[in-house]
């Protein structure tokens, strides 16, 4: 990791861009999954609950894998670094498994084969989630992390745009091309970051500190670090709201645009027809987020860390609530643009939080395990939203539109939790140092 001398240097744009390439490639993979896995599943089932349970496997992997890998990446010291070996292996496996999931679908292989490849894709992506997240606070000093997060988030969102919009255009020509794109670009991002980023070893004192802290000591400290737990809780809430929309958006928009009554589910023909148009809407959501990603990071650094999260949360939640009155493509578009503006702020503002809390607690060498839990609090919502969203739609007669108000309520519940955090915003004396 960075030495004391290195930490006094100017903003490390080269390091930030090296991490940003990885963010870009990972987002392409997640966008392809978000945009097209729902549609492919309609080949096997039209049950909203079963679809939700299968999509929720991503959340299950995200709860289990990142905390374990994050913990382990804190404790290993290879000549290639602590985080980079996971980045390289995870990216290669993710690109391959995503491509073969499409092959299983297109060739009519049995459902178990398709499910196995999708599950392995989720495992592979989460194999390097915590190491990827830990790289930025490992290498960028506190005070510059908001700006770094803004840049990385901007690349991350551009990756989502590429996956959604270019993926939709390629899907309209031949779905195979969408998955070839993922097969090439996901591993390429890992290879580039592995080649560009240079990690440095911890000092002997920090290394001994990491190796000596066992799981139970770590767990005990977590319950004393109230702001950390509050942040994980708030992030879980706004992520559940986001996943309610993201996981089922093809169903939500399809029912609005087809004007389907309650108890009248979308057919496979409908989802096939509507998918490219709806995925483009998801891309536009991410285009809007690009415009606020960097400003959101600057607000975090310069104006207020809690304020930036509250602002993003409020814009996102209130705009999603407006989805209740949307009944045309244009109205859905407006909702997604405003929601995207709030989401861009929220993404940039939430990424540096754990790193800055660890700086406050003088525990920066533990970024891996804390960012492992950071990712678990982003993944638990996928599990909850997959099961809960699917069940909620089922209870209301296969009506996915009910997920709009459900999402908004859950997202807005995070605001009072963030507002009560005490150690995130620096006091004036700390800010001058």
C-alpha positions in Angstrom: 0.0 0.0 0.0 1.1 3.7 -0.2 3.9 4.8 2.1 3.7 7.9 4.3 5.7 9.9 1.7 3.4 8.8 -1.1 0.3 9.8 0.9 1.5 13.5 0.9 1.7 13.6 -2.9 -0.8 15.3 -5.2 -4.0 13.7 -6.5 -3.0 10.4 -8.2 -5.0 10.6 -11.5 -3.1 7.7 -13.0 -4.2 5.4 -10.1 -7.8 6.7 -10.3 -8.0 6.0 -14.0 -6.5 2.5 -13.5 -9.3 1.7 -11.1 -11.9 3.5 -13.3 -11.1 1.1 -16.2 -12.1 -1.8 -13.9 -15.2 0.0 -12.9 -16.2 0.5 -16.5 -15.7 -3.2 -17.5 -17.5 -4.5 -14.4 -20.5 -2.3 -15.1 -20.8 -3.6 -18.6 -21.2 -7.1 -17.1 -23.7 -6.1 -14.6 -25.7 -4.1 -17.2 -25.9 -7.1 -19.5 -27.1 -9.2 -16.6 -29.7 -6.6 -15.5 -30.9 -5.9 -19.1 -31.2 -9.4 -20.5 -31.2 -12.1 -17.9 -34.9 -11.4 -17.1 -35.8 -11.8 -20.7 -33.8 -15.1 -21.1 -35.5 -16.5 -18.0 -38.9 -16.1 -19.7 -37.9 -19.0 -21.9 -38.0 -21.2 -18.8 -40.7 -19.6 -16.6 -43.3 -16.8 -16.5 -43.6 -16.8 -12.7 -42.6 -13.5 -11.2 -41.6 -15.2 -8.0 -39.4 -17.9 -9.6 -37.8 -15.2 -11.8 -37.1 -13.1 -8.7 -35.6 -16.1 -6.8 -33.2 -16.9 -9.6 -32.1 -13.2 -10.0 -31.6 -13.1 -6.3 -28.7 -15.6 -6.6 -26.6 -12.6 -7.4 -27.4 -11.2 -3.9 -26.7 -14.5 -2.2 -23.2 -14.6 -3.8 -22.7 -11.0 -2.9 -23.5 -11.6 0.8 -21.1 -14.6 1.1 -18.2 -14.0 -1.3 -17.0 -10.4 -0.8 -16.7 -10.5 3.0 -14.6 -13.7 2.8 -12.5 -12.4 -0.1 -12.1 -9.0 1.5 -10.9 -10.5 4.7 -8.5 -12.7 2.9 -7.2 -9.9 0.7 -6.3 -7.9 3.8 -4.1 -10.7 5.0 -2.2 -11.9 1.9 1.0 -10.2 0.6 2.0 -11.5 -2.8 4.6 -9.9 -5.2 1.6 -8.9 -7.3 -0.2 -7.1 -4.4 -3.1 -7.9 -2.1 -6.0 -7.0 -4.3 -4.8 -7.5 -7.9 -4.7 -11.4 -8.1 -8.4 -11.5 -7.3 -9.1 -8.7 -9.9 -7.4 -10.7 -12.7 -8.9 -14.1 -11.9 -12.4 -12.8 -11.2 -12.6 -10.8 -14.4 -11.4 -13.6 -16.7 -13.9 -16.1 -15.1 -16.8 -13.6 -15.2 -16.4 -12.9 -19.0 -16.3 -16.6 -19.8 -19.2 -17.6 -17.6 -21.5 -14.8 -18.9 -20.9 -15.8 -22.5 -21.6 -19.5 -21.8 -24.9 -18.6 -20.0 -26.0 -17.1 -23.3 -24.8 -20.2 -25.2 -26.8 -22.4 -22.9 -29.9 -20.2 -23.5 -29.5 -19.9 -27.3 -28.8 -23.6 -27.8 -31.7 -24.7 -25.8 -29.6 -26.5 -23.1 -31.5 -27.6 -20.0 -32.4 -25.0 -17.4 -29.9 -26.4 -14.9 -27.0 -25.6 -17.3 -28.2 -22.1 -17.9 -28.7 -21.6 -14.2 -25.2 -23.0 -13.4 -23.5 -20.5 -15.7 -25.5 -17.6 -14.4 -24.7 -18.6 -10.8 -21.0 -18.9 -11.7 -21.0 -15.5 -13.3 -22.3 -14.0 -10.1 -19.7 -15.8 -8.1 -16.9 -14.7 -10.4 -18.0 -11.0 -10.4 -18.1 -11.0 -6.6 -14.7 -12.8 -6.4 -13.1 -9.4 -7.1 -15.8 -7.0 -5.8 -14.2 -6.3 -2.4 -10.6 -6.0 -3.7 -11.8 -3.7 -6.5 -13.6 -1.4 -4.0 -10.7 -1.5 -1.5 -8.1 -0.3 -4.1 -9.3 3.3 -4.1 -9.2 4.0 -0.3 -6.0 1.9 -0.2 -4.3 4.3 -2.6 -6.0 7.7 -2.4 -5.8 9.8 0.7 -8.8 11.0 2.7 -9.9 14.4 1.5 -9.4 13.4 -2.2 -11.7 10.3 -2.1 -14.8 12.2 -3.1 -13.2 13.4 -6.2 -11.7 10.0 -6.9 -15.1 8.4 -6.3 -16.7 10.9 -8.7 -14.3 9.9 -11.5 -14.5 6.2 -10.9 -18.3 6.3 -10.6 -18.5 8.3 -13.8 -16.6 5.5 -15.6 -18.8 2.9 -13.8 -21.9 4.6 -15.0 -20.5 4.9 -18.6 -19.9 1.2 -18.5 -23.6 0.7 -17.5 -24.6 3.0 -20.4 -22.4 0.9 -22.8 -23.9 -2.4 -21.5 -27.5 -1.2 -21.7 -27.6 0.9 -24.8 -25.0 -0.7 -27.0 -26.1 -4.1 -25.6 -29.7 -3.3 -26.6 -28.7 -2.2 -30.1 -26.6 -5.4 -30.6 -29.4 -7.5 -29.1 -31.8 -6.1 -31.8 -29.3 -7.3 -34.5 -28.3 -10.6 -32.9 -28.2 -11.3 -29.1 -25.0 -13.2 -29.5 -23.2 -9.9 -30.3 -24.2 -8.5 -26.9 -22.6 -11.4 -25.1 -19.5 -11.3 -27.3 -19.1 -7.7 -26.1 -19.2 -8.8 -22.5 -16.9 -11.7 -23.2 -14.2 -9.3 -24.5 -14.6 -6.2 -22.3 -15.1 -7.7 -18.8 -11.7 -9.5 -18.8 -10.0 -6.6 -20.7 -10.8 -4.2 -17.8 -9.3 -6.6 -15.3 -6.2 -7.1 -17.4 -5.7 -3.4 -17.8 -6.1 -2.6 -14.1 -3.8 -5.5 -13.2 -1.2 -4.0 -15.5 -1.5 -0.3 -14.5 -2.0 -0.3 -10.7 1.0 -0.8 -8.5 0.3 -1.9 -5.0 2.8 -1.5 -2.2 3.3 -3.6 0.9 2.1 -2.5 4.3 4.6 -1.5 6.9 5.6 -4.2 9.4 3.5 -2.5 12.1 0.3 -2.4 10.0 0.9 -5.9 8.7 1.2 -7.3 12.2 -2.0 -5.4 13.2 -3.9 -6.9 10.3 -2.7 -10.5 11.0 -3.3 -10.3 14.7 -7.0 -9.1 14.6 -9.2 -12.2 14.6 -12.8 -12.4 13.4 -14.4 -12.0 16.9 -12.3 -8.9 17.7 -13.3 -7.5 14.3 -17.0 -8.2 14.9 -16.8 -6.7 18.4 -15.3 -3.5 17.0 -18.0 -3.3 14.3 -20.7 -3.0 17.0 -18.9 -0.2 18.6 -18.5 1.7 15.3 -22.1 2.9 15.2 -21.6 5.1 12.1 -20.4 2.1 10.1 -23.4 0.1 11.0 -25.7 3.0 10.2 -24.1 3.4 6.8 -24.5 -0.3 6.0 -28.2 -0.1 7.0 -28.9 3.0 5.0 -27.1 1.6 1.9 -29.1 -1.6 2.3 -32.4 0.4 2.2 -31.6 2.5 -0.9 -30.2 -0.5 -2.7 -33.4 -2.6 -2.0 -35.3 0.3 -3.6 -33.0 0.5 -6.5 -33.1 -3.3 -7.1 -36.9 -3.3 -7.0 -36.8 -1.2 -10.1 -33.6 -2.6 -11.7 -34.4 -6.3 -11.5 -38.0 -6.0 -12.7 -37.9 -2.9 -14.9 -38.7 -4.9 -18.1 -41.8 -6.1 -16.4 -42.7 -2.7 -14.9 -42.3 -0.7 -18.1 -43.8 -3.5 -20.2 -47.0 -3.5 -18.2 -47.2 0.3 -18.3 -46.7 0.5 -22.1 -49.0 -2.4 -22.9 -51.6 -1.1 -20.5 -52.1 -4.6 -19.0 -54.8 -5.0 -16.4 -54.2 -6.7 -13.1 -53.8 -10.5 -13.2 -52.7 -10.3 -16.9 -49.0 -11.1 -17.0 -46.6 -10.2 -19.8 -46.2 -12.9 -22.4 -42.8 -14.0 -23.8 -43.6 -12.3 -27.1 -44.2 -9.1 -25.3 -41.0 -9.2 -23.3 -39.0 -10.0 -26.4 -40.5 -7.1 -28.2 -40.2 -4.6 -25.4 -36.7 -5.5 -24.1 -34.5 -3.4 -26.4 -36.7 -0.3 -25.8 -36.8 -0.8 -22.0 -33.0 -1.5 -21.8 -32.4 1.8 -23.6 -34.4 3.5 -20.9 -32.1 1.9 -18.3 -29.2 3.3 -20.3 -30.7 6.8 -20.3 -31.0 6.5 -16.5 -27.3 5.9 -16.4 -26.6 8.8 -18.8 -28.3 11.1 -16.3 -26.2 9.6 -13.5 -23.0 10.5 -15.4 -23.8 14.2 -15.2 -24.1 14.1 -11.4 -21.4 11.6 -10.6 -18.5 14.0 -10.4 -20.5 16.9 -8.8 -21.7 14.4 -6.2 -18.1 13.5 -5.3 -17.2 17.2 -5.1 -20.2 17.9 -2.9 -19.0 15.0 -0.7 -15.5 16.5 -0.3 -16.2 20.2 -0.2 -19.7 20.8 1.2 -20.9 17.9 3.3 -20.6 14.1 3.3 -23.9 13.4 4.9 -25.6 16.1 2.9 -24.4 14.6 -0.4 -26.0 11.2 0.5 -29.2 12.8 1.7 -29.5 14.9 -1.4 -29.0 11.9 -3.7 -31.4 9.7 -1.7 -34.2 12.4 -1.7 -34.0 13.0 -5.5 -33.9 9.3 -6.3 -36.7 8.3 -4.0 -39.1 11.1 -4.8 -38.7 10.7 -8.5 -39.4 7.0 -8.3 -42.5 7.8 -6.4 -43.5 9.9 -9.5 -43.5 6.6 -11.5 -47.0 6.0 -10.2 -48.4 8.6 -12.6 -46.3 7.5 -15.6 -48.4 5.9 -18.4 -46.4 6.7 -21.5 -42.9 6.0 -22.8 -42.1 9.8 -22.4 -43.3 9.9 -18.8 -41.3 6.9 -17.9 -38.3 8.5 -19.6 -38.7 11.7 -17.4 -38.9 9.6 -14.2 -35.7 7.7 -15.2 -33.8 10.9 -16.0 -34.6 12.5 -12.7 -34.0 9.3 -10.8 -30.6 8.9 -12.6 -29.5 12.4 -11.5 -30.1 11.4 -7.9 -28.5 8.0 -8.3 -25.3 9.5 -9.6 -24.9 11.7 -6.5 -25.7 8.8 -4.2 -23.2 6.5 -5.9 -20.3 9.0 -5.7 -21.2 10.0 -2.1 -21.5 6.5 -0.8 -18.3 4.9 -2.2 -15.7 6.8 0.0 -17.7 6.6 3.2 -16.1 3.4 4.6 -12.6 4.5 3.7 -13.1 7.9 5.5 -14.6 6.3 8.5 -11.6 3.9 8.7 -9.3 6.9 8.4 -11.2 8.5 11.4 -10.8 5.2 13.3 -7.1 4.9 12.1 -7.8 1.5 10.6 -7.2 2.1 6.9 -5.2 -1.2 6.5 -8.5 -3.1 7.0 -10.2 -1.8 3.8 -10.7 -5.2 2.3 -12.9 -6.7 5.1 -14.9 -3.5 5.6 -15.5 -3.1 1.8 -16.4 -6.8 1.8 -19.2 -5.9 4.2 -19.9 -2.7 2.1 -20.5 -5.0 -0.9 -22.6 -7.4 1.3 -24.9 -4.5 2.2 -25.2 -3.8 -1.6 -25.9 -7.4 -2.3 -28.3 -8.3 0.5 -30.8 -6.0 -1.2 -30.6 -8.1 -4.4 -31.6 -11.1 -2.4 -34.4 -9.2 -0.6 -35.6 -7.5 -3.8 -35.6 -10.7 -5.8 -37.7 -12.5 -3.3 -39.7 -9.6 -1.9 -40.2 -7.9 -5.3 -41.3 -11.1 -7.0 -43.6 -12.0 -4.1 -45.1 -8.4 -3.9 -45.8 -8.5 -7.7 -47.4 -11.9 -7.3 -49.6 -10.8 -4.3 -50.9 -7.9 -6.4 -51.7 -10.2 -9.3 -48.4 -10.2 -11.3 -48.5 -6.3 -11.2 -44.9 -5.1 -11.3 -46.0 -1.5 -11.2 -46.6 -1.8 -7.4 -42.8 -1.8 -7.1 -42.6 1.9 -7.8 -44.2 3.1 -4.5 -42.6 0.3 -2.6 -39.2 1.3 -3.8 -39.7 5.0 -3.0 -40.8 4.3 0.6 -37.8 2.1 1.3 -35.3 4.5 -0.3 -36.6 7.5 1.7 -36.4 5.6 5.0 -32.6 5.8 4.7 -32.5 9.6 5.1 -33.0 9.8 8.9 -30.4 7.1 9.4 -27.7 9.0 7.5 -28.7 12.2 9.3 -27.8 10.7 12.7 -24.2 9.7 11.7 -21.7 11.5 13.9 -18.2 10.8 12.7 -18.4 11.1 9.0 -18.2 14.9 8.4 -14.8 16.2 9.6 -14.8 18.9 12.3 -13.2 22.2 11.3 -9.9 21.4 13.0 -9.6 18.1 11.1 -10.6 19.7 7.8 -7.6 22.2 8.1 -5.0 19.4 8.5 
